Amino acid sequence: MKWVALGILAVALLLAGVVSYYASSEPDGLNRVAQDTGISRTEKQHATADGPLAGYSTKDVDNQRLSGGLAGVAGVVVVLVLAGGLALVVRRRKPVS
Amino acid sequence: MHVPDGFLDAPTSIATGAAAVACVGTALAGARRELDDKTAPMAGLVAAFIFATQMINFPVASGTSGHLLGGALAAVLVGPFTAVLCMSVVFLVQSLLFADGGITALGTNIMLMGVTTVVVGWLVFRGLQAVLPKRLTLVPFCAGAAALVSVPAAATLFVVLYEIGGTADIPLHSLATAMIGVHVLIGIGEAVITFLAVASIIAVRPDLVYGARRVLARRELEVRTSTGAAT
C-alpha cells in the first residue's frame, strides 16, 4: 500500500507541478462549443477570479512554469487533505476489541 | 467541461445545486460501506490524481482540447459512492481556489462531471463485468469502455440542462451535435487514461481496486494443498 500510495502521489505531483505546463491551452470541448454557438457571451466573471491561485497560476510569481507548477502542487495537496480527511471520517472503523 | 457562472439561469442552477446536495448526501451514507482503514487513504489519492489529471488538457481537434473527467476511473478504483465524494471535492477546490467552474454552477458541475460520469461509468463497468468472463486482465478494458461512454453522457446532460435553463437561445440540434461530437473524441482520451491508470494499479495491487474485488473473490476460492500447489 505504501508504495502504491507514494506512486500515485508522485504521478499526481509530477502531472500538476511539471507536465501541466505542456498541456494544450486551446479551449476545452464545452468552451469551444460555447464560443462557436455564442453561449460564451453570457459567461459571467468568476467571483474568485482575483484569488491567489485563480486560473491555475500563482499570483505575484512571474515565471509561468513556476507559477503554474506551484498552483498545481498546492491544488494536489489541498484535494488530498480534504478528500482523504473526508474518507477517514466516513469510513467504517474496526470495532474496538 | 467546467460550466462557468451565467450559462444557466438561476432556477436551473438552484435545482442542480439541490440535486447535487442530495447526491452528495446519498454518497456520504453509501461510502461508509465502501471505505475501511485500507481503502480510505486511496480515496484521497484518487481525488488528488484526478485533480492533477484535469490540469492536463490534450488536443482533440483543431483548436479544441479536452481533459479527463475521471468519474468512471474513480468509481472503478474506490467504488461509486466514494467516487462521487472524490469528484465533488475536486470541483469544490477548483471552483473556490482556482476560479475554474462557476460558484453558482458548482451543483451543475457536480451533477455533470461528478454524478453522471460516476453513475453511467459504474453501470457500464458492472454491465460489462456481468457478461464478460471474470478475469483480472479484463478489468482495465471494462473501465476504459465505461470511461468512453461516461463523457458523451455528461455532455448530453449539459445539452438537456441548457435546453431547460440556458441563458442564450441556441438551436437544440446544433448544440447537441457539437457537444456530443467533440465529447465522443474526448471520451477516447478518457478511455485511454482510465485504462492505463487501472491497469497500472491492477499490475501491482489488484486488491486495492474496488472494481476488481468480485474477480479476486472468485480467484481466492482455489483449493491448495499443503505444498502450495493448486489441486
Interface residues (C-beta under 8 A of the other chain):
Chain A: M1 W3 V4 A5 G7 I8 L9 V11 A12 L13 L15 A16 V19 S20 A23 S24 S25 E26 P27 D28 G29 L30 R32 V33 A34 D36 T37 G38 I39 R41 T42 E43 K44 Q45 H46 A47 T48 A49 G51 L53 A54 G55 Y56 A71 G72 A74 G75 V76 V77 V78 V79 L80 V81 L82 A83 G84 G85 L86 A87 L88 V90 R91 R92 R93 K94
Chain B: M1 H2 V3 P4 D5 G6 F7 L28 A31 R32 R33 L35 D36 D37 K38 T39 A40 P41 M42 A43 G44 L45 V46 A47 A48 F49 F51 A52 T53 M55 I56 N57 F58 P59 V60 G63 T64 S65 G66 H67 T82 L85 C86 V89 V90 L92 V93 Q94 S95 L96 L97 F98 A99 D100 G102 I103 A155 F158 Y162 G166 T167 A168 I170 S174 L175 A178 M179 V182 H183 L185 I186 I201 V204 R205 L208
